[in-house]
Amino acid sequence: MLTKTKLYGTLAGLGFFLALIPNVALAQRDMEVEMPISEGEQTAQFQKLEQPLSLKIAVAVGGLGLIGAELWWFMFSKTKSQKARVDRGIQEIDITVDGGYTPDRIEVAAGEPVRLNFYRQDPSGCLEQVLLPDFNKALDLTLNQTTSVEVTPKQPGEYTFTCGMNMYRGVIKAEANDAS
Ligand SMILES: [Cu+2]
């Protein structure tokens, strides 16, 4: 949650700053133009047209860069995939609950038990509950503690888990186990 908020804040701040530049530049230009200049008038007019254009391009490039950064961040944040480790015959994975689930895509072998350890760092009530509808499980997470649950995805496929209000989600991706 914190990282998301921080990123949005930075992006918004940067966007605002970039949008401000041409306005400041134009204000300065206007003040200069108002001054009675007869000789350099033509050059002043020429510059008046040229400079905002280059600034506009700079702002457009900056804006595109921001959009790109945002897209990249969303793509990147969507692929927090991780394979479960196997410990004494049980597949285990630690999931940090903080503005969502990290990782939010867990790769496991189908037909084997999976232990999910949810460590809740986010105080928002939204993430207090985890629902695993495919396994008929609902967990209450205590803040700054690990709450574990064991499930067995019997068939290969995707099993989602969500917060109590279905706003945040994660996926358990069970793949066919060749070994068994
Ligand atoms: Cu929620």
Backbone and ligand atoms as CSV (ligand in chain L), in Angstrom:
chain,resi,resn,atom,element,x,y,z
A,1,MET,N,N,0.838,-1.210,0.000
A,1,MET,CA,C,0.000,0.000,0.000
A,1,MET,C,C,0.869,1.254,0.000
A,2,LEU,N,N,1.880,1.223,0.869
A,2,LEU,CA,C,2.757,2.389,0.993
A,2,LEU,C,C,3.526,2.651,-0.297
A,3,THR,N,N,4.062,1.576,-0.889
A,3,THR,CA,C,4.858,1.742,-2.100
A,3,THR,C,C,3.997,2.288,-3.234
A,4,LYS,N,N,2.768,1.795,-3.327
A,4,LYS,CA,C,1.856,2.273,-4.372
A,4,LYS,C,C,1.595,3.773,-4.196
A,5,THR,N,N,1.257,4.143,-2.969
A,5,THR,CA,C,0.930,5.537,-2.676
A,5,THR,C,C,2.118,6.430,-2.992
A,6,LYS,N,N,3.302,5.975,-2.594
A,6,LYS,CA,C,4.519,6.742,-2.833
A,6,LYS,C,C,4.741,6.947,-4.325
A,7,LEU,N,N,4.554,5.862,-5.078
A,7,LEU,CA,C,4.811,5.935,-6.514
A,7,LEU,C,C,3.846,6.898,-7.183
A,8,TYR,N,N,2.565,6.787,-6.805
A,8,TYR,CA,C,1.571,7.682,-7.394
A,8,TYR,C,C,1.892,9.137,-7.044
A,9,GLY,N,N,2.312,9.334,-5.816
A,9,GLY,CA,C,2.669,10.680,-5.368
A,9,GLY,C,C,3.796,11.248,-6.192
A,10,THR,N,N,4.829,10.441,-6.421
A,10,THR,CA,C,5.987,10.877,-7.203
A,10,THR,C,C,5.574,11.183,-8.629
A,11,LEU,N,N,4.777,10.282,-9.212
A,11,LEU,CA,C,4.331,10.465,-10.600
A,11,LEU,C,C,3.496,11.736,-10.738
A,12,ALA,N,N,2.575,11.913,-9.803
A,12,ALA,CA,C,1.702,13.090,-9.839
A,12,ALA,C,C,2.535,14.359,-9.683
A,13,GLY,N,N,3.481,14.309,-8.773
A,13,GLY,CA,C,4.344,15.463,-8.530
A,13,GLY,C,C,5.156,15.815,-9.749
A,14,LEU,N,N,5.707,14.803,-10.393
A,14,LEU,CA,C,6.541,14.994,-11.574
A,14,LEU,C,C,5.704,15.544,-12.726
A,15,GLY,N,N,4.506,14.976,-12.891
A,15,GLY,CA,C,3.597,15.422,-13.938
A,15,GLY,C,C,3.214,16.884,-13.752
A,16,PHE,N,N,2.942,17.236,-12.521
A,16,PHE,CA,C,2.566,18.602,-12.183
A,16,PHE,C,C,3.715,19.553,-12.487
A,17,PHE,N,N,4.911,19.122,-12.117
A,17,PHE,CA,C,6.115,19.921,-12.338
A,17,PHE,C,C,6.327,20.139,-13.832
A,18,LEU,N,N,6.184,19.074,-14.620
A,18,LEU,CA,C,6.385,19.162,-16.064
A,18,LEU,C,C,5.341,20.078,-16.702
A,19,ALA,N,N,4.110,19.997,-16.194
A,19,ALA,CA,C,3.037,20.822,-16.741
A,19,ALA,C,C,3.256,22.300,-16.415
A,20,LEU,N,N,3.981,22.546,-15.362
A,20,LEU,CA,C,4.203,23.903,-14.880
A,20,LEU,C,C,5.254,24.636,-15.711
A,21,ILE,N,N,6.249,23.900,-16.222
A,21,ILE,CA,C,7.389,24.503,-16.906
A,21,ILE,C,C,6.979,25.461,-18.040
A,22,PRO,N,N,6.143,24.985,-19.007
A,22,PRO,CA,C,5.807,25.904,-20.113
A,22,PRO,C,C,5.072,27.151,-19.635
A,23,ASN,N,N,4.250,27.028,-18.613
A,23,ASN,CA,C,3.509,28.183,-18.101
A,23,ASN,C,C,4.444,29.235,-17.545
A,24,VAL,N,N,5.431,28.791,-16.787
A,24,VAL,CA,C,6.412,29.701,-16.215
A,24,VAL,C,C,7.202,30.370,-17.332
A,25,ALA,N,N,7.604,29.549,-18.309
A,25,ALA,CA,C,8.382,30.068,-19.433
A,25,ALA,C,C,7.579,31.095,-20.214
A,26,LEU,N,N,6.294,30.813,-20.429
A,26,LEU,CA,C,5.423,31.726,-21.168
A,26,LEU,C,C,5.239,33.031,-20.405
A,27,ALA,N,N,5.071,32.932,-19.117
A,27,ALA,CA,C,4.896,34.126,-18.289
A,27,ALA,C,C,6.125,35.027,-18.405
A,28,GLN,N,N,7.287,34.410,-18.385
A,28,GLN,CA,C,8.519,35.180,-18.511
A,28,GLN,C,C,8.590,35.839,-19.887
A,29,ARG,N,N,8.219,35.085,-20.901
A,29,ARG,CA,C,8.260,35.573,-22.278
A,29,ARG,C,C,7.340,36.783,-22.423
A,30,ASP,N,N,6.141,36.677,-21.890
A,30,ASP,CA,C,5.169,37.767,-21.991
A,30,ASP,C,C,5.701,39.048,-21.370
A,31,MET,N,N,6.341,38.912,-20.229
A,31,MET,CA,C,6.891,40.067,-19.540
A,31,MET,C,C,7.962,40.747,-20.392
A,32,GLU,N,N,8.771,39.926,-21.051
A,32,GLU,CA,C,9.825,40.481,-21.899
A,32,GLU,C,C,9.233,41.184,-23.106
A,33,VAL,N,N,8.188,40.607,-23.669
A,33,VAL,CA,C,7.567,41.159,-24.866
A,33,VAL,C,C,6.912,42.507,-24.560
A,34,GLU,N,N,6.365,42.631,-23.388
A,34,GLU,CA,C,5.697,43.872,-23.003
A,34,GLU,C,C,6.647,45.075,-22.979
A,35,MET,N,N,7.913,44.768,-22.735
A,35,MET,CA,C,8.896,45.851,-22.693
A,35,MET,C,C,9.069,46.461,-24.089
A,36,PRO,N,N,9.181,47.788,-24.168
A,36,PRO,CA,C,9.282,48.422,-25.492
A,36,PRO,C,C,10.630,48.130,-26.171
A,37,ILE,N,N,10.609,47.176,-27.084
A,37,ILE,CA,C,11.802,46.874,-27.877
A,37,ILE,C,C,11.444,47.082,-29.348
A,38,SER,N,N,12.191,47.889,-30.024
A,38,SER,CA,C,11.895,48.098,-31.439
A,38,SER,C,C,12.835,47.275,-32.317
A,39,GLU,N,N,14.094,47.220,-31.911
A,39,GLU,CA,C,15.085,46.538,-32.759
A,39,GLU,C,C,14.897,45.019,-32.752
A,40,GLY,N,N,14.845,44.467,-31.575
A,40,GLY,CA,C,14.811,42.992,-31.460
A,40,GLY,C,C,13.405,42.425,-31.485
A,41,GLU,N,N,12.450,43.207,-31.952
A,41,GLU,CA,C,11.059,42.773,-31.902
A,41,GLU,C,C,10.812,41.501,-32.719
A,42,GLN,N,N,11.393,41.488,-33.904
A,42,GLN,CA,C,11.175,40.326,-34.778
A,42,GLN,C,C,11.743,39.059,-34.161
A,43,THR,N,N,12.956,39.172,-33.591
A,43,THR,CA,C,13.577,38.006,-32.959
A,43,THR,C,C,12.741,37.551,-31.778
A,44,ALA,N,N,12.197,38.517,-31.055
A,44,ALA,CA,C,11.384,38.178,-29.884
A,44,ALA,C,C,10.148,37.398,-30.319
A,45,GLN,N,N,9.540,37.839,-31.426
A,45,GLN,CA,C,8.352,37.147,-31.938
A,45,GLN,C,C,8.692,35.748,-32.421
A,46,PHE,N,N,9.853,35.663,-33.070
A,46,PHE,CA,C,10.311,34.375,-33.579
A,46,PHE,C,C,10.510,33.400,-32.420
A,47,GLN,N,N,11.168,33.882,-31.395
A,47,GLN,CA,C,11.426,33.043,-30.219
A,47,GLN,C,C,10.122,32.665,-29.522
A,48,LYS,N,N,9.208,33.592,-29.526
A,48,LYS,CA,C,7.926,33.380,-28.865
A,48,LYS,C,C,7.212,32.164,-29.455
A,49,LEU,N,N,7.384,31.980,-30.758
A,49,LEU,CA,C,6.755,30.840,-31.410
A,49,LEU,C,C,7.567,29.559,-31.231
A,50,GLU,N,N,8.886,29.711,-31.303
A,50,GLU,CA,C,9.749,28.528,-31.288
A,50,GLU,C,C,9.854,27.864,-29.921
A,51,GLN,N,N,10.076,28.664,-28.925
A,51,GLN,CA,C,10.395,28.075,-27.622
A,51,GLN,C,C,9.250,27.255,-27.014
A,52,PRO,N,N,8.017,27.785,-27.041
A,52,PRO,CA,C,6.935,26.963,-26.480
A,52,PRO,C,C,6.794,25.639,-27.207
A,53,LEU,N,N,7.083,25.617,-28.515
A,53,LEU,CA,C,6.953,24.375,-29.277
A,53,LEU,C,C,7.926,23.325,-28.748
A,54,SER,N,N,9.178,23.724,-28.575
A,54,SER,CA,C,10.167,22.769,-28.077
A,54,SER,C,C,9.806,22.334,-26.655
A,55,LEU,N,N,9.261,23.264,-25.905
A,55,LEU,CA,C,8.825,22.924,-24.545
A,55,LEU,C,C,7.667,21.941,-24.574
A,56,LYS,N,N,6.753,22.197,-25.533
A,56,LYS,CA,C,5.607,21.296,-25.665
A,56,LYS,C,C,6.070,19.879,-25.985
A,57,ILE,N,N,7.067,19.812,-26.892
A,57,ILE,CA,C,7.608,18.493,-27.255
A,57,ILE,C,C,8.244,17.845,-26.025
A,58,ALA,N,N,8.985,18.639,-25.287
A,58,ALA,CA,C,9.638,18.116,-24.077
A,58,ALA,C,C,8.607,17.591,-23.090
A,59,VAL,N,N,7.512,18.351,-22.952
A,59,VAL,CA,C,6.453,17.940,-22.019
A,59,VAL,C,C,5.782,16.669,-22.517
A,60,ALA,N,N,5.540,16.609,-23.846
A,60,ALA,CA,C,4.915,15.423,-24.423
A,60,ALA,C,C,5.799,14.202,-24.205
A,61,VAL,N,N,7.091,14.369,-24.442
A,61,VAL,CA,C,8.033,13.261,-24.251
A,61,VAL,C,C,8.050,12.844,-22.776
A,62,GLY,N,N,8.060,13.857,-21.914
A,62,GLY,CA,C,8.043,13.583,-20.474
A,62,GLY,C,C,6.786,12.831,-20.075
A,63,GLY,N,N,5.650,13.283,-20.640
A,63,GLY,CA,C,4.368,12.641,-20.345
A,63,GLY,C,C,4.341,11.200,-20.805
A,64,LEU,N,N,4.855,10.971,-22.029
A,64,LEU,CA,C,4.910,9.608,-22.558
A,64,LEU,C,C,5.795,8.739,-21.684
A,65,GLY,N,N,6.892,9.338,-21.228
A,65,GLY,CA,C,7.803,8.617,-20.338
A,65,GLY,C,C,7.089,8.187,-19.063
A,66,LEU,N,N,6.279,9.098,-18.537
A,66,LEU,CA,C,5.526,8.796,-17.317
A,66,LEU,C,C,4.525,7.678,-17.553
A,67,ILE,N,N,3.837,7.752,-18.703
A,67,ILE,CA,C,2.867,6.701,-19.034
A,67,ILE,C,C,3.583,5.358,-19.149
A,68,GLY,N,N,4.738,5.404,-19.800
A,68,GLY,CA,C,5.545,4.190,-19.957
A,68,GLY,C,C,5.950,3.619,-18.606
A,69,ALA,N,N,6.399,4.516,-17.723
A,69,ALA,CA,C,6.839,4.085,-16.392
A,69,ALA,C,C,5.683,3.452,-15.631
A,70,GLU,N,N,4.511,4.083,-15.797
A,70,GLU,CA,C,3.317,3.587,-15.107
A,70,GLU,C,C,2.932,2.196,-15.632
A,71,LEU,N,N,2.930,2.076,-16.956
A,71,LEU,CA,C,2.594,0.789,-17.583
A,71,LEU,C,C,3.570,-0.289,-17.136
A,72,TRP,N,N,4.845,0.058,-17.200
A,72,TRP,CA,C,5.883,-0.910,-16.815
A,72,TRP,C,C,5.663,-1.354,-15.381
A,73,TRP,N,N,5.326,-0.382,-14.537
A,73,TRP,CA,C,5.136,-0.704,-13.124
A,73,TRP,C,C,3.946,-1.637,-12.931
A,74,PHE,N,N,2.868,-1.379,-13.712
A,74,PHE,CA,C,1.692,-2.227,-13.589
A,74,PHE,C,C,1.976,-3.640,-14.084
A,75,MET,N,N,2.692,-3.722,-15.207
A,75,MET,CA,C,3.052,-5.036,-15.756
A,75,MET,C,C,3.921,-5.776,-14.747
A,76,PHE,N,N,4.891,-5.049,-14.248
A,76,PHE,CA,C,5.855,-5.640,-13.317
A,76,PHE,C,C,5.159,-6.110,-12.047
A,77,SER,N,N,4.240,-5.274,-11.567
A,77,SER,CA,C,3.550,-5.608,-10.321
A,77,SER,C,C,2.604,-6.786,-10.512
A,78,LYS,N,N,2.215,-7.028,-11.775
A,78,LYS,CA,C,1.284,-8.124,-12.060
A,78,LYS,C,C,2.004,-9.474,-12.135
A,79,THR,N,N,3.317,-9.457,-12.195
A,79,THR,CA,C,4.053,-10.701,-12.397
A,79,THR,C,C,4.930,-11.032,-11.194
A,80,LYS,N,N,4.337,-10.925,-10.007
A,80,LYS,CA,C,5.074,-11.310,-8.811
A,80,LYS,C,C,4.883,-12.809,-8.596
A,81,SER,N,N,5.340,-13.573,-9.555
A,81,SER,CA,C,5.132,-15.012,-9.528
A,81,SER,C,C,6.268,-15.691,-8.775
A,82,GLN,N,N,5.911,-16.718,-8.042
A,82,GLN,CA,C,6.934,-17.425,-7.273
A,82,GLN,C,C,6.550,-18.889,-7.102
A,83,LYS,N,N,7.559,-19.725,-7.176
A,83,LYS,CA,C,7.332,-21.160,-7.002
A,83,LYS,C,C,7.367,-21.494,-5.514
A,84,ALA,N,N,6.475,-22.384,-5.110
A,84,ALA,CA,C,6.468,-22.808,-3.706
A,84,ALA,C,C,7.669,-23.696,-3.441
A,85,ARG,N,N,8.251,-23.550,-2.252
A,85,ARG,CA,C,9.362,-24.440,-1.881
A,85,ARG,C,C,8.767,-25.699,-1.263
A,86,VAL,N,N,9.491,-26.788,-1.362
A,86,VAL,CA,C,8.996,-28.044,-0.797
A,86,VAL,C,C,9.786,-28.351,0.464
A,87,ASP,N,N,9.051,-28.476,1.566
A,87,ASP,CA,C,9.683,-28.730,2.853
A,87,ASP,C,C,8.980,-29.916,3.511
A,88,ARG,N,N,9.684,-30.999,3.643
A,88,ARG,CA,C,9.150,-32.232,4.256
A,88,ARG,C,C,7.812,-32.627,3.618
A,89,GLY,N,N,7.826,-32.715,2.324
A,89,GLY,CA,C,6.659,-33.214,1.598
A,89,GLY,C,C,5.513,-32.237,1.462
A,90,ILE,N,N,5.705,-31.016,1.979
A,90,ILE,CA,C,4.632,-30.032,1.842
A,90,ILE,C,C,5.166,-28.811,1.096
A,91,GLN,N,N,4.348,-28.323,0.209
A,91,GLN,CA,C,4.739,-27.133,-0.546
A,91,GLN,C,C,4.395,-25.924,0.306
A,92,GLU,N,N,5.349,-25.021,0.419
A,92,GLU,CA,C,5.144,-23.907,1.332
A,92,GLU,C,C,5.529,-22.591,0.663
A,93,ILE,N,N,4.773,-21.555,0.994
A,93,ILE,CA,C,5.085,-20.237,0.439
A,93,ILE,C,C,4.706,-19.137,1.435
A,94,ASP,N,N,5.581,-18.153,1.551
A,94,ASP,CA,C,5.310,-17.003,2.407
A,94,ASP,C,C,4.745,-15.883,1.539
A,95,ILE,N,N,3.631,-15.318,1.970
A,95,ILE,CA,C,2.987,-14.243,1.220
A,95,ILE,C,C,2.898,-13.010,2.117
A,96,THR,N,N,3.472,-11.925,1.646
A,96,THR,CA,C,3.370,-10.671,2.387
A,96,THR,C,C,2.083,-9.962,1.993
A,97,VAL,N,N,1.308,-9.573,2.994
A,97,VAL,CA,C,0.051,-8.879,2.754
A,97,VAL,C,C,0.264,-7.401,3.071
A,98,ASP,N,N,0.485,-6.629,2.008
A,98,ASP,CA,C,0.741,-5.192,2.181
A,98,ASP,C,C,0.309,-4.497,0.898
A,99,GLY,N,N,-0.858,-3.900,0.907
A,99,GLY,CA,C,-1.414,-3.291,-0.312
A,99,GLY,C,C,-1.613,-4.322,-1.400
A,100,GLY,N,N,-1.960,-5.517,-1.022
A,100,GLY,CA,C,-2.106,-6.628,-1.959
A,100,GLY,C,C,-1.286,-7.803,-1.462
A,101,TYR,N,N,-1.067,-8.768,-2.344
A,101,TYR,CA,C,-0.336,-9.978,-1.960
A,101,TYR,C,C,0.966,-10.092,-2.745
A,102,THR,N,N,2.050,-10.356,-2.032
A,102,THR,CA,C,3.344,-10.521,-2.685
A,102,THR,C,C,3.990,-11.819,-2.213
A,103,PRO,N,N,4.210,-12.805,-3.068
A,103,PRO,CA,C,3.811,-12.826,-4.482
A,103,PRO,C,C,2.301,-13.012,-4.618
A,104,ASP,N,N,1.770,-12.628,-5.776
A,104,ASP,CA,C,0.330,-12.815,-5.982
A,104,ASP,C,C,0.067,-13.918,-7.008
A,105,ARG,N,N,1.130,-14.627,-7.369
A,105,ARG,CA,C,0.986,-15.749,-8.286
A,105,ARG,C,C,1.919,-16.849,-7.805
A,106,ILE,N,N,1.330,-17.921,-7.324
A,106,ILE,CA,C,2.113,-18.972,-6.692
A,106,ILE,C,C,2.025,-20.240,-7.528
A,107,GLU,N,N,3.188,-20.735,-7.895
A,107,GLU,CA,C,3.232,-21.940,-8.721
A,107,GLU,C,C,3.456,-23.150,-7.824
A,108,VAL,N,N,2.524,-24.100,-7.924
A,108,VAL,CA,C,2.620,-25.309,-7.113
A,108,VAL,C,C,2.366,-26.535,-7.986
A,109,ALA,N,N,2.634,-27.697,-7.414
A,109,ALA,CA,C,2.317,-28.945,-8.095
A,109,ALA,C,C,0.934,-29.400,-7.654
A,110,ALA,N,N,0.099,-29.790,-8.614
A,110,ALA,CA,C,-1.260,-30.232,-8.295
A,110,ALA,C,C,-1.212,-31.552,-7.534
A,111,GLY,N,N,-2.226,-31.753,-6.693
A,111,GLY,CA,C,-2.353,-33.021,-5.973
A,111,GLY,C,C,-1.516,-33.111,-4.712
A,112,GLU,N,N,-0.740,-32.076,-4.417
A,112,GLU,CA,C,0.093,-32.067,-3.215
A,112,GLU,C,C,-0.371,-30.944,-2.293
A,113,PRO,N,N,-0.273,-31.155,-0.978
A,113,PRO,CA,C,-0.696,-30.096,-0.069
A,113,PRO,C,C,0.172,-28.842,-0.178
A,114,VAL,N,N,-0.466,-27.703,0.002
A,114,VAL,CA,C,0.212,-26.403,-0.070
A,114,VAL,C,C,-0.069,-25.644,1.217
A,115,ARG,N,N,0.988,-25.156,1.849
A,115,ARG,CA,C,0.787,-24.309,3.028
A,115,ARG,C,C,1.093,-22.866,2.653
A,116,LEU,N,N,0.086,-22.009,2.858
A,116,LEU,CA,C,0.257,-20.583,2.582
A,116,LEU,C,C,0.437,-19.854,3.906
A,117,ASN,N,N,1.547,-19.133,4.027
A,117,ASN,CA,C,1.801,-18.353,5.234
A,117,ASN,C,C,1.588,-16.883,4.921
A,118,PHE,N,N,0.465,-16.353,5.368
A,118,PHE,CA,C,0.148,-14.944,5.107
A,118,PHE,C,C,0.707,-14.087,6.232
A,119,TYR,N,N,1.616,-13.194,5.873
A,119,TYR,CA,C,2.152,-12.262,6.860
A,119,TYR,C,C,1.539,-10.887,6.594
A,120,ARG,N,N,0.661,-10.464,7.501
A,120,ARG,CA,C,-0.081,-9.214,7.261
A,120,ARG,C,C,0.654,-8.008,7.841
A,121,GLN,N,N,1.053,-7.092,6.954
A,121,GLN,CA,C,1.711,-5.851,7.359
A,121,GLN,C,C,0.786,-4.655,7.215
A,122,ASP,N,N,-0.254,-4.840,6.405
A,122,ASP,CA,C,-1.154,-3.728,6.080
A,122,ASP,C,C,-2.265,-3.625,7.122
A,123,PRO,N,N,-2.378,-2.477,7.796
A,123,PRO,CA,C,-3.404,-2.359,8.839
A,123,PRO,C,C,-4.821,-2.174,8.303
A,124,SER,N,N,-4.962,-1.885,7.007
A,124,SER,CA,C,-6.300,-1.597,6.481
A,124,SER,C,C,-7.209,-2.821,6.621
A,125,GLY,N,N,-8.418,-2.563,7.066
A,125,GLY,CA,C,-9.388,-3.619,7.309
A,125,GLY,C,C,-9.699,-4.437,6.077
A,126,CYS,N,N,-9.437,-3.817,4.929
A,126,CYS,CA,C,-9.672,-4.470,3.645
A,126,CYS,C,C,-8.939,-5.803,3.539
A,127,LEU,N,N,-7.737,-5.850,4.078
A,127,LEU,CA,C,-6.909,-7.048,3.915
A,127,LEU,C,C,-6.940,-7.955,5.149
A,128,GLU,N,N,-7.908,-7.695,6.003
A,128,GLU,CA,C,-8.000,-8.464,7.242
A,128,GLU,C,C,-8.360,-9.915,6.969
A,129,GLN,N,N,-9.171,-10.120,5.949
A,129,GLN,CA,C,-9.632,-11.470,5.636
A,129,GLN,C,C,-9.054,-11.960,4.321
A,130,VAL,N,N,-8.782,-13.247,4.272
A,130,VAL,CA,C,-8.410,-13.879,3.007
A,130,VAL,C,C,-9.426,-14.981,2.738
A,131,LEU,N,N,-9.968,-14.951,1.536
A,131,LEU,CA,C,-10.934,-15.977,1.154
A,131,LEU,C,C,-10.327,-16.895,0.102
A,132,LEU,N,N,-10.497,-18.186,0.326
A,132,LEU,CA,C,-10.076,-19.175,-0.670
A,132,LEU,C,C,-11.322,-19.973,-1.046
A,133,PRO,N,N,-12.149,-19.385,-1.932
A,133,PRO,CA,C,-13.466,-19.980,-2.207
A,133,PRO,C,C,-13.388,-21.399,-2.762
A,134,ASP,N,N,-12.334,-21.716,-3.515
A,134,ASP,CA,C,-12.224,-23.062,-4.094
A,134,ASP,C,C,-12.026,-24.129,-3.015
A,135,PHE,N,N,-11.540,-23.694,-1.862
A,135,PHE,CA,C,-11.267,-24.647,-0.784
A,135,PHE,C,C,-12.191,-24.417,0.419
A,136,ASN,N,N,-13.188,-23.540,0.226
A,136,ASN,CA,C,-14.131,-23.206,1.292
A,136,ASN,C,C,-13.434,-22.731,2.563
A,137,LYS,N,N,-12.433,-21.889,2.382
A,137,LYS,CA,C,-11.685,-21.404,3.543
A,137,LYS,C,C,-11.765,-19.880,3.620
A,138,ALA,N,N,-11.856,-19.399,4.856
A,138,ALA,CA,C,-11.780,-17.962,5.130
A,138,ALA,C,C,-10.856,-17.780,6.318
A,139,LEU,N,N,-9.879,-16.907,6.160
A,139,LEU,CA,C,-8.895,-16.693,7.221
A,139,LEU,C,C,-9.022,-15.281,7.755
A,140,ASP,N,N,-8.830,-15.131,9.048
A,140,ASP,CA,C,-8.704,-13.799,9.638
A,140,ASP,C,C,-7.229,-13.586,9.930
A,141,LEU,N,N,-6.673,-12.520,9.376
A,141,LEU,CA,C,-5.245,-12.252,9.557
A,141,LEU,C,C,-5.041,-11.257,10.687
A,142,THR,N,N,-4.128,-11.587,11.572
A,142,THR,CA,C,-3.762,-10.663,12.648
A,142,THR,C,C,-2.604,-9.813,12.151
A,143,LEU,N,N,-2.669,-8.528,12.475
A,143,LEU,CA,C,-1.637,-7.592,12.022
A,143,LEU,C,C,-0.269,-7.988,12.573
A,144,ASN,N,N,0.746,-7.901,11.708
A,144,ASN,CA,C,2.142,-8.218,12.041
A,144,ASN,C,C,2.333,-9.648,12.544
A,145,GLN,N,N,1.477,-10.523,12.050
A,145,GLN,CA,C,1.624,-11.942,12.400
A,145,GLN,C,C,1.419,-12.792,11.158
A,146,THR,N,N,1.917,-14.018,11.269
A,146,THR,CA,C,1.745,-14.952,10.167
A,146,THR,C,C,0.575,-15.877,10.468
A,147,THR,N,N,-0.330,-15.965,9.511
A,147,THR,CA,C,-1.462,-16.884,9.622
A,147,THR,C,C,-1.342,-17.898,8.491
A,148,SER,N,N,-1.355,-19.163,8.848
A,148,SER,CA,C,-1.139,-20.202,7.837
A,148,SER,C,C,-2.415,-20.963,7.534
A,149,VAL,N,N,-2.462,-21.473,6.326
A,149,VAL,CA,C,-3.590,-22.311,5.916
A,149,VAL,C,C,-3.043,-23.390,4.977
A,150,GLU,N,N,-3.636,-24.562,5.064
A,150,GLU,CA,C,-3.212,-25.648,4.186
A,150,GLU,C,C,-4.338,-26.038,3.247
A,151,VAL,N,N,-4.006,-26.104,1.971
A,151,VAL,CA,C,-4.993,-26.507,0.971
A,151,VAL,C,C,-4.324,-27.484,0.005
A,152,THR,N,N,-5.152,-28.278,-0.673
A,152,THR,CA,C,-4.610,-29.183,-1.688
A,152,THR,C,C,-5.355,-28.968,-2.997
A,153,PRO,N,N,-4.696,-28.323,-3.954
A,153,PRO,CA,C,-5.328,-28.192,-5.270
A,153,PRO,C,C,-5.254,-29.538,-5.995
A,154,LYS,N,N,-6.368,-30.208,-6.043
A,154,LYS,CA,C,-6.364,-31.588,-6.551
A,154,LYS,C,C,-6.131,-31.659,-8.056
A,155,GLN,N,N,-6.724,-30.727,-8.776
A,155,GLN,CA,C,-6.582,-30.725,-10.234
A,155,GLN,C,C,-5.670,-29.583,-10.676
A,156,PRO,N,N,-4.953,-29.766,-11.780
A,156,PRO,CA,C,-4.194,-28.632,-12.323
A,156,PRO,C,C,-5.162,-27.508,-12.689
A,157,GLY,N,N,-4.742,-26.277,-12.460
A,157,GLY,CA,C,-5.609,-25.147,-12.771
A,157,GLY,C,C,-5.249,-23.961,-11.910
A,158,GLU,N,N,-6.096,-22.925,-11.984
A,158,GLU,CA,C,-5.830,-21.712,-11.230
A,158,GLU,C,C,-6.866,-21.553,-10.124
A,159,TYR,N,N,-6.379,-21.331,-8.935
A,159,TYR,CA,C,-7.234,-21.173,-7.759
A,159,TYR,C,C,-6.970,-19.786,-7.190
A,160,THR,N,N,-7.995,-18.949,-7.173
A,160,THR,CA,C,-7.781,-17.577,-6.702
A,160,THR,C,C,-8.053,-17.456,-5.205
A,161,PHE,N,N,-7.332,-16.542,-4.597
A,161,PHE,CA,C,-7.671,-16.134,-3.237
A,161,PHE,C,C,-7.797,-14.616,-3.250
A,162,THR,N,N,-8.711,-14.099,-2.444
A,162,THR,CA,C,-9.000,-12.665,-2.472
A,162,THR,C,C,-9.127,-12.127,-1.051
A,163,CYS,N,N,-9.133,-10.800,-0.953
A,163,CYS,CA,C,-9.435,-10.182,0.331
A,163,CYS,C,C,-10.945,-10.307,0.559
A,164,GLY,N,N,-11.394,-9.928,1.741
A,164,GLY,CA,C,-12.796,-10.103,2.098
A,164,GLY,C,C,-13.773,-9.417,1.160
A,165,MET,N,N,-13.290,-8.334,0.505
A,165,MET,CA,C,-14.181,-7.575,-0.364
A,165,MET,C,C,-13.880,-7.796,-1.836
A,166,ASN,N,N,-13.048,-8.790,-2.108
A,166,ASN,CA,C,-12.727,-9.157,-3.481
A,166,ASN,C,C,-12.021,-8.027,-4.245
A,167,MET,N,N,-11.235,-7.225,-3.531
A,167,MET,CA,C,-10.527,-6.125,-4.191
A,167,MET,C,C,-9.102,-6.534,-4.558
A,168,TYR,N,N,-8.474,-7.263,-3.671
A,168,TYR,CA,C,-7.130,-7.763,-3.959
A,168,TYR,C,C,-7.228,-9.259,-4.197
A,169,ARG,N,N,-6.412,-9.722,-5.144
A,169,ARG,CA,C,-6.454,-11.145,-5.427
A,169,ARG,C,C,-5.085,-11.719,-5.725
A,170,GLY,N,N,-5.001,-12.983,-5.534
A,170,GLY,CA,C,-3.806,-13.734,-5.877
A,170,GLY,C,C,-4.241,-15.052,-6.496
A,171,VAL,N,N,-3.300,-15.714,-7.132
A,171,VAL,CA,C,-3.622,-16.956,-7.840
A,171,VAL,C,C,-2.656,-18.062,-7.423
A,172,ILE,N,N,-3.231,-19.212,-7.127
A,172,ILE,CA,C,-2.420,-20.421,-6.949
A,172,ILE,C,C,-2.519,-21.176,-8.269
A,173,LYS,N,N,-1.369,-21.284,-8.923
A,173,LYS,CA,C,-1.375,-21.971,-10.219
A,173,LYS,C,C,-0.831,-23.379,-10.005
A,174,ALA,N,N,-1.729,-24.357,-10.100
A,174,ALA,CA,C,-1.343,-25.748,-9.884
A,174,ALA,C,C,-1.045,-26.408,-11.211
A,175,GLU,N,N,0.150,-26.945,-11.301
A,175,GLU,CA,C,0.531,-27.624,-12.538
A,175,GLU,C,C,0.614,-29.123,-12.321
A,176,ALA,N,N,0.356,-29.867,-13.386
A,176,ALA,CA,C,0.377,-31.333,-13.310
A,176,ALA,C,C,1.733,-31.807,-12.808
A,177,ASN,N,N,1.686,-32.693,-11.847
A,177,ASN,CA,C,2.905,-33.187,-11.246
A,177,ASN,C,C,3.390,-34.414,-12.005
A,178,ASP,N,N,4.516,-34.279,-12.680
A,178,ASP,CA,C,5.061,-35.387,-13.491
A,178,ASP,C,C,5.638,-36.489,-12.619
A,179,ALA,N,N,6.110,-36.129,-11.465
A,179,ALA,CA,C,6.818,-37.068,-10.602
A,179,ALA,C,C,5.892,-38.155,-10.050
A,180,SER,N,N,4.634,-37.785,-9.797
A,180,SER,CA,C,3.748,-38.761,-9.144
A,180,SER,C,C,3.060,-39.676,-10.149
L,1,CU,CU,CU,-10.574,-5.706,0.436
